[in-house]
């Protein structure tokens, strides 16, 4: 009986027996462990386990499909290609299996075989968009550019794929030397925004074509949107040197298909379809391992799955293969992964070195502050943010952000007056930042001061983010401090509905229930707070309230400080 149907798999007599289990039991254990590991994001272990299970039940196509996805997601291309062939011959083909095989055939210039395989690739789901991309670049490899554009045209009929069509068509026209049409298509692709890779590709086209002013205008437009863009800075510096034209970023059909698959991966990543983003990212890397932005995106997907060590590998590879601007991005991410791996001193050394390398930039020092703040080294974090602030020019948005995190750090370091000043200044620069409105409003409410102002800030924050449980909790807390018990209970109940396991919110709701005379419900919430809190002070406070209750005047009286 097939493994997925719950029966013991068919086993060859020579199958190994591990861990004291019988061979059938071990194979079934491998299958179950593989599924659990995949669900938990531990794909390395899932690959090993599912491969073992598949060895025991080689005719099981559903298991083969799972194993293929795991091997592709891990970048184990030889194993993935073997499984793709198995899926095709067993009638369990998929567009991802076909995409890998076509990519392999294209990379080895086996174009008739690539065309034949394309005719068999399922065009269901995302396959209906993937197959035209594959077909277009196979035709480019054969020198059939008009046929390639015809294959690609189906994407133009689907609104969400129009930007991808424009960029791919631009790359094809560029490769065949049709500069006028390529330029028009690049311009249309830029109408939807200027992500970094599109800036690189379009700017590269203009520079190679001698259109220096068009390239300069593009880079300046990116700087206007993102003043901190190192890639735009470096591109502008390169133009000022008046050096030789750069090499093509997309040199042939193999590079072009890699770009197409990277664009698909990026789109999936932006839509939080992380598993599919990983698959397309790996396909892109199969064709072109030196595409540093694809490496970074793959690292980002792995980081989102809490696979920090694997993400670090990808970021290091991006440093090795990318230009200095992309390498800088990757190194900042490396530092974050080192922190998450509890290698904090390494992260700090890396960021200090980066800050020394580029004394005009603030981002490495800002990231250093984040690392130190995550370790509760608040005074040192505030110092790092101060160093970052001294490097900023006229950039209100960046200044406001740094003042916010420095203000939080100063508050946590016991320097509230300085922190309060930073928070106020941050709001002057960016008055609609809900996070700063919340932090300052809650801080005032928690201290029992400036309650009317705190309420105004928090009502504005709730208006900006009406479904944010943390801000709703803060507004409920200030209402409780003001003596609006009914209003406080309503808001704090809603906050706990949104975050039922947050101990601070449970504690606040307990206080509100006690003030409302609902003592049994108050004790229930305080019990949850005491049981769930990792904060020793909050845990102790909740336990004290469970023993002694809460003096009613502390929460029920209207507190109106002087001046309000």
Buried (B, 14 or more C-beta within 10 A) or exposed (E): EBBBEEEBBBBEEEBEEEEEEEBBEBBBBBBEBBBEBBEEBBBBBBBBBBBBBBBBBBEBBEBBBBBBBBBBBBBBBEBBBBBBBBBBEBEBBBBBBBBBBBBBBBBEEBBEBBBEBBEEBBBEEBBBBBBBBBBBBBBBBBEBBEBBBBBBEBBBEEEEBBBBBBBBBBBBBBBBEBBEBBBBBBBBBBEEEBBBBBBBBBBBBBBBBEBEEBBBEBBEBBBEEEBBBBBBBBBBEBBEEEEEEBEBBBEBBBBBBBBBBBBBBBBBBEEEBBBBBBBBBBBBBBBBBBBBBBBBBBBBBBBBBEBBEBBBBBBBBBBEBBEEBBBBBBBBBBBBBBBBBEBBEBBBBBBBEBBEEBEEBBBBBBBBBBBBBBBEBBBBBBBBBBBBBEBBEEBEEBBBBBBBBBBBBBBBBEBBEBBBBBBEBBBEBBEEBBBBBBBBBBBBBEBBBBBBBBBBBBBBBBEBBEEBBBBBBBBBBBBBBBBBBEBBBBBBBBBBEBBEEBBBBBBBBBBBBBBBEBEEBBBBBBBBBBEBBEBEEBBEBBBEBBEEEBEEEBBBEEBEEEEE
